[in-house]
Amino acid sequence: MSISGVQRYPNLQGMMDQFRSLVNDDGGGNDGPQGGIIATNNAPFTLPFLNKAIRWLYRKLRNVGDPALIIDNYLLLGIPALTQPNPAVQVSLGFLGYFDGFENHSQWTLPAGAMGIDRLWERASGTGLDFVPMSARPDGLAPRMQVERMGEYEWRGNAAWMPGALVPIDLRIRCKITIPAILGPNINFENTYVPILDSGDAIVDRMLVYYAKRFAPEQKADAMADSAESLQDLKTAIVRQSQREQNARRDFGEEAVANFAMWNNDL
């Protein structure tokens, strides 16, 4: 029988069943014939262990560039123009909204779960033209008067800071993400999935590390070794997949447009 859709991802119930089996708690309990007695779905440590293990896995896989943790072509349309040009003014895009240098607009925000920005593009709003890449400035924005493009951005304070523009702008964002916490007492473990293929073993093995730390410290070293092996298998698969794709520099024209625009903006 073929498996498709979200069923290809590990669900919480399958991971908890595996976890209970490994800690020898897969007997009958309040949650059913295999619901366990200590490590039940409703045990006080269950969701904290699950959330911590999932966050841990996401951090490790982001560090090797797992494409499953990337959002691209996230569009923010019609960001308003700067109404009072001033080289001392900067605008920002954050999780609470877009700050235009004077007031905040909550309708434009970073993607939920974004972990910084990988790349940022812009175009004049309503034109339908190609998006032009913006330049990252980790050493700070140029103190200049605004023009008809943002041109550059700096990531600081969990927001993208930009010079502002004299016309409304559309932004296109590419960034890495994290997963929101699994919360609430009425979670359906059967229908809640972790959207990373073949990640169930790595999550369960990491939960065993936390379980051993709390209930069986003498087993922690073995649990750590198993967790490291499961993680390495996932990371190796991701890296090998990326190595199958031919590396190449970005098209000369794209970078030339970005650099030319920046020379204009800095003058």
C-alpha positions in Angstrom: 0.0 0.0 0.0 1.4 3.4 -1.0 1.8 6.1 1.6 1.4 9.8 0.6 0.8 13.2 1.9 1.3 14.0 5.6 1.4 10.3 6.4 5.0 10.2 5.1 6.0 12.3 8.1 6.3 10.8 11.6 3.3 11.6 13.8 3.4 12.1 17.6 1.6 8.9 18.3 4.0 6.7 16.5 7.0 8.4 18.2 5.4 8.0 21.6 4.6 4.3 21.0 8.3 3.8 20.0 9.5 5.8 23.0 7.3 3.8 25.4 8.6 0.5 24.0 12.2 1.6 24.5 11.7 2.6 28.1 9.8 -0.6 28.8 6.5 1.1 29.4 4.3 -0.2 26.6 1.8 -2.0 28.7 -1.8 -1.1 29.3 -2.7 2.2 30.9 -5.2 5.0 30.8 -4.4 5.8 27.2 -5.3 2.3 25.9 -3.8 -1.2 25.7 -0.3 0.2 24.7 -0.6 3.6 26.3 1.9 3.1 29.1 1.7 3.8 32.8 4.5 6.4 33.3 5.3 7.7 29.8 1.7 8.4 28.8 0.7 10.9 26.2 -0.6 13.1 29.0 2.4 12.7 31.3 3.8 16.1 32.6 7.1 15.5 30.8 5.8 14.2 27.5 5.2 17.5 25.6 8.3 19.2 27.1 10.4 16.3 26.0 8.8 16.3 22.5 9.1 20.0 22.0 12.7 20.1 23.2 13.7 17.1 21.0 12.0 18.7 17.9 13.7 22.1 18.5 17.0 20.3 18.9 16.6 18.5 15.6 15.6 21.6 13.8 18.6 23.5 15.0 20.9 20.7 13.9 19.4 20.3 10.5 19.3 24.1 9.8 23.0 24.1 10.4 23.5 21.7 7.5 21.0 23.6 5.2 18.1 21.2 5.2 15.8 22.4 2.4 12.8 21.3 4.4 13.5 24.2 6.8 13.6 26.9 4.1 10.8 29.3 3.1 11.2 31.0 -0.2 9.1 33.4 -2.3 7.4 34.8 0.8 5.9 38.1 -0.6 5.0 41.3 1.2 3.3 43.6 -1.2 2.6 47.3 -1.0 5.0 48.3 1.8 4.5 52.1 2.1 6.9 54.7 1.0 8.8 56.8 3.4 6.8 60.0 3.9 9.6 62.1 5.4 13.0 61.5 3.8 15.9 61.8 6.3 19.3 60.1 6.2 18.9 59.6 10.0 15.8 57.4 9.5 15.8 53.7 9.1 12.8 51.3 8.6 12.5 47.7 9.8 10.6 44.5 9.1 10.1 42.3 12.2 7.7 39.8 13.8 5.4 42.5 15.1 5.1 44.5 11.9 6.8 47.0 9.6 8.2 50.1 11.2 8.3 53.0 8.7 10.6 55.1 10.8 7.8 56.8 12.6 5.0 54.3 13.3 4.4 50.5 13.1 2.2 48.7 10.6 1.1 45.2 11.8 -0.1 43.9 8.4 3.5 43.4 7.1 5.5 40.9 9.2 8.4 38.4 8.9 7.3 34.8 8.3 6.3 33.0 11.5 9.2 31.0 12.8 11.8 32.8 10.6 15.4 32.4 11.9 17.0 35.4 10.2 17.0 36.2 6.5 19.0 34.3 3.8 18.2 36.6 0.9 16.0 39.6 0.3 14.6 41.1 -3.0 12.6 44.1 -3.9 10.7 45.9 -6.7 8.5 48.9 -7.0 5.0 48.0 -5.9 2.4 47.4 -8.6 4.8 47.3 -11.5 5.0 43.6 -12.0 8.7 43.9 -12.8 11.4 41.4 -11.8 12.5 41.4 -8.1 16.0 42.9 -7.7 18.3 41.4 -5.0 19.1 43.6 -2.0 22.6 43.6 -0.5 23.2 42.4 3.1 25.2 44.9 5.2 26.2 43.1 8.4 28.5 46.1 9.2 25.7 48.6 9.1 23.6 50.6 6.7 25.0 53.5 4.7 23.9 56.9 6.2 22.3 58.3 3.1 19.2 60.0 1.8 16.5 57.7 0.6 16.0 56.9 -3.1 13.4 54.9 -5.0 14.8 51.6 -3.7 15.8 50.2 -0.3 18.9 48.7 -1.9 20.3 47.1 1.3 19.4 45.6 4.6 21.0 44.7 7.9 19.7 41.9 10.2 19.8 43.0 13.8 17.5 42.8 16.8 15.5 40.0 15.2 14.4 42.4 12.4 15.6 43.4 8.9 16.6 47.1 9.0 16.6 49.1 5.7 17.0 52.7 4.6 13.5 53.1 3.4 12.3 54.1 -0.1 10.5 57.0 -1.7 8.0 54.7 -3.5 5.9 51.7 -2.2 7.9 48.5 -2.3 7.2 44.8 -2.7 9.6 42.5 -0.8 10.5 38.8 -1.5 12.0 36.8 1.3 14.0 33.6 1.6 14.7 32.4 5.1 15.2 29.4 7.4 12.4 28.5 9.9 11.8 26.8 13.2 8.7 24.9 14.3 6.1 26.3 16.7 5.8 24.6 20.0 3.3 21.7 20.3 0.9 23.0 23.0 -2.4 22.3 24.7 -4.0 19.4 26.6 -6.2 18.2 23.7 -3.6 17.5 21.0 -4.5 14.7 18.6 -1.3 12.7 18.6 -2.4 10.6 15.6 -2.9 13.7 13.4 0.0 15.9 14.5 3.1 15.4 12.3 6.7 16.6 12.3 7.4 17.8 8.7 10.8 16.3 8.4 11.0 13.0 6.5 12.4 10.0 8.4 13.0 12.1 11.5 11.1 10.0 14.0 14.0 7.9 15.2 16.2 11.0 15.8 13.5 12.7 17.9 12.7 9.5 19.9 16.4 8.9 20.6 16.8 12.5 21.8 13.8 12.1 24.1 15.6 9.1 25.5 18.5 11.3 26.5 16.2 13.6 28.5 14.4 10.6 30.0 17.6 9.0 31.1 18.9 12.3 32.5 15.7 12.4 34.7 15.0 8.8 35.5 18.1 6.7 34.8 21.3 8.7 34.7 23.4 5.5 34.3 21.8 5.0 30.9 22.5 8.6 29.7 25.8 7.8 27.9 24.2 5.0 25.8 21.3 7.3 25.0 23.6 10.0 23.9 25.5 7.7 21.6 22.3 6.4 20.0 21.1 10.0 19.6 24.3 11.1 17.9 24.1 8.1 15.5 20.5 8.9 14.5 21.3 12.6 13.9 24.4 11.8 11.9 22.3 9.5 9.6 19.9 12.4 8.9 22.6 15.0 8.4 24.6 12.6 6.0 21.5 12.1 3.9 20.9 15.9 3.6 24.5 16.7 2.8 24.8 13.9 0.2 21.6 15.2 -1.5 23.0 18.7 -1.7 26.3 17.4 -3.1 24.4 15.8 -6.0 23.4 19.3 -7.2 26.0 21.2 -9.2 27.3 24.2 -7.5 27.5 27.4 -9.5 27.9 31.1 -9.0 24.8 33.3 -9.4 24.2 34.8 -12.8 26.5 37.8 -13.4 23.6 40.0 -14.4 21.8 39.6 -11.1 24.8 40.6 -9.1 25.7 43.4 -11.5 22.2 45.0 -11.1 22.5 44.7 -7.3 26.0 46.3 -7.2 25.2 49.0 -9.6 22.1 50.0 -7.6 24.2 50.1 -4.4 26.8 52.4 -6.0 24.0 54.8 -6.8 22.5 54.5 -3.3 25.8 55.2 -1.6 26.5 58.4 -3.6 
